[in-house]
Amino acid sequence: MDDILTVEQTAEFLGITDVRVKRLVRESLLNNVSDDAENPQFKADEVKRYKELADRIGGI
């Protein structure tokens, strides 16, 4: 089973604010795996992959 991260955990991992995480969801840069749009959740491996890509192209 994949590890699932909350908005807060994702923000901490990426070193950004919760508001920025929600913006990344709206911009379809992070995929919400929850049925609840108010409380998005993310697969940890996808967040890690996003961070690696963002770091390669100059940051988040």
Rosetta constraint file for C-alpha pairs under 8 A:
AtomPair CA 2 CA 43 HARMONIC 6.29 0.50
AtomPair CA 2 CA 44 HARMONIC 7.07 0.50
AtomPair CA 2 CA 45 HARMONIC 7.63 0.50
AtomPair CA 3 CA 43 HARMONIC 5.89 0.50
AtomPair CA 3 CA 44 HARMONIC 5.41 0.50
AtomPair CA 3 CA 45 HARMONIC 7.65 0.50
AtomPair CA 4 CA 41 HARMONIC 6.38 0.50
AtomPair CA 4 CA 42 HARMONIC 5.45 0.50
AtomPair CA 4 CA 43 HARMONIC 4.73 0.50
AtomPair CA 4 CA 44 HARMONIC 5.64 0.50
AtomPair CA 5 CA 9 HARMONIC 5.64 0.50
AtomPair CA 5 CA 10 HARMONIC 5.94 0.50
AtomPair CA 5 CA 41 HARMONIC 5.51 0.50
AtomPair CA 5 CA 42 HARMONIC 5.10 0.50
AtomPair CA 5 CA 43 HARMONIC 6.23 0.50
AtomPair CA 5 CA 44 HARMONIC 5.98 0.50
AtomPair CA 6 CA 10 HARMONIC 6.04 0.50
AtomPair CA 6 CA 39 HARMONIC 7.65 0.50
AtomPair CA 6 CA 40 HARMONIC 6.67 0.50
AtomPair CA 6 CA 41 HARMONIC 4.81 0.50
AtomPair CA 6 CA 42 HARMONIC 6.56 0.50
AtomPair CA 7 CA 11 HARMONIC 6.04 0.50
AtomPair CA 7 CA 18 HARMONIC 6.02 0.50
AtomPair CA 7 CA 21 HARMONIC 6.55 0.50
AtomPair CA 7 CA 22 HARMONIC 7.49 0.50
AtomPair CA 7 CA 39 HARMONIC 7.37 0.50
AtomPair CA 7 CA 40 HARMONIC 6.40 0.50
AtomPair CA 7 CA 41 HARMONIC 6.33 0.50
AtomPair CA 7 CA 42 HARMONIC 7.80 0.50
AtomPair CA 8 CA 12 HARMONIC 6.22 0.50
AtomPair CA 8 CA 18 HARMONIC 5.92 0.50
AtomPair CA 9 CA 13 HARMONIC 6.16 0.50
AtomPair CA 10 CA 14 HARMONIC 6.09 0.50
AtomPair CA 10 CA 21 HARMONIC 7.24 0.50
AtomPair CA 10 CA 42 HARMONIC 7.63 0.50
AtomPair CA 10 CA 47 HARMONIC 7.13 0.50
AtomPair CA 11 CA 15 HARMONIC 5.75 0.50
AtomPair CA 11 CA 16 HARMONIC 4.96 0.50
AtomPair CA 11 CA 17 HARMONIC 5.42 0.50
AtomPair CA 11 CA 18 HARMONIC 5.44 0.50
AtomPair CA 11 CA 20 HARMONIC 7.75 0.50
AtomPair CA 11 CA 21 HARMONIC 6.10 0.50
AtomPair CA 12 CA 16 HARMONIC 6.47 0.50
AtomPair CA 12 CA 17 HARMONIC 7.60 0.50
AtomPair CA 14 CA 51 HARMONIC 6.56 0.50
AtomPair CA 14 CA 60 HARMONIC 7.95 0.50
AtomPair CA 16 CA 20 HARMONIC 6.37 0.50
AtomPair CA 16 CA 21 HARMONIC 7.25 0.50
AtomPair CA 17 CA 21 HARMONIC 6.55 0.50
AtomPair CA 18 CA 22 HARMONIC 6.41 0.50
AtomPair CA 19 CA 23 HARMONIC 6.28 0.50
AtomPair CA 20 CA 24 HARMONIC 6.25 0.50
AtomPair CA 21 CA 25 HARMONIC 6.46 0.50
AtomPair CA 21 CA 30 HARMONIC 7.94 0.50
AtomPair CA 22 CA 26 HARMONIC 6.37 0.50
AtomPair CA 22 CA 40 HARMONIC 8.00 0.50
AtomPair CA 23 CA 27 HARMONIC 6.12 0.50
AtomPair CA 24 CA 28 HARMONIC 6.13 0.50
AtomPair CA 24 CA 29 HARMONIC 5.07 0.50
AtomPair CA 24 CA 30 HARMONIC 5.63 0.50
AtomPair CA 25 CA 29 HARMONIC 5.83 0.50
AtomPair CA 25 CA 30 HARMONIC 4.88 0.50
AtomPair CA 25 CA 31 HARMONIC 6.15 0.50
AtomPair CA 25 CA 32 HARMONIC 6.79 0.50
AtomPair CA 29 CA 50 HARMONIC 7.89 0.50
AtomPair CA 30 CA 42 HARMONIC 7.50 0.50
AtomPair CA 30 CA 46 HARMONIC 7.77 0.50
AtomPair CA 30 CA 47 HARMONIC 7.22 0.50
AtomPair CA 30 CA 50 HARMONIC 7.60 0.50
AtomPair CA 31 CA 42 HARMONIC 6.43 0.50
AtomPair CA 32 CA 37 HARMONIC 7.59 0.50
AtomPair CA 32 CA 40 HARMONIC 5.19 0.50
AtomPair CA 32 CA 41 HARMONIC 5.33 0.50
AtomPair CA 32 CA 42 HARMONIC 5.49 0.50
AtomPair CA 33 CA 40 HARMONIC 6.97 0.50
AtomPair CA 33 CA 41 HARMONIC 5.57 0.50
AtomPair CA 33 CA 42 HARMONIC 5.61 0.50
AtomPair CA 33 CA 43 HARMONIC 7.11 0.50
AtomPair CA 34 CA 39 HARMONIC 7.51 0.50
AtomPair CA 34 CA 40 HARMONIC 5.60 0.50
AtomPair CA 34 CA 41 HARMONIC 5.40 0.50
AtomPair CA 34 CA 42 HARMONIC 7.61 0.50
AtomPair CA 35 CA 40 HARMONIC 7.83 0.50
AtomPair CA 36 CA 40 HARMONIC 6.14 0.50
AtomPair CA 42 CA 46 HARMONIC 7.27 0.50
AtomPair CA 42 CA 47 HARMONIC 6.91 0.50
AtomPair CA 43 CA 47 HARMONIC 6.45 0.50
AtomPair CA 44 CA 48 HARMONIC 6.16 0.50
AtomPair CA 45 CA 49 HARMONIC 6.13 0.50
AtomPair CA 46 CA 50 HARMONIC 6.11 0.50
AtomPair CA 47 CA 51 HARMONIC 6.21 0.50
AtomPair CA 48 CA 52 HARMONIC 6.27 0.50
AtomPair CA 49 CA 53 HARMONIC 6.25 0.50
AtomPair CA 50 CA 54 HARMONIC 6.01 0.50
AtomPair CA 51 CA 55 HARMONIC 5.99 0.50
AtomPair CA 51 CA 60 HARMONIC 7.32 0.50
AtomPair CA 52 CA 56 HARMONIC 6.31 0.50
AtomPair CA 53 CA 57 HARMONIC 6.46 0.50
AtomPair CA 54 CA 58 HARMONIC 6.22 0.50
AtomPair CA 54 CA 59 HARMONIC 4.88 0.50
AtomPair CA 54 CA 60 HARMONIC 5.26 0.50
AtomPair CA 55 CA 59 HARMONIC 4.51 0.50
AtomPair CA 55 CA 60 HARMONIC 6.80 0.50
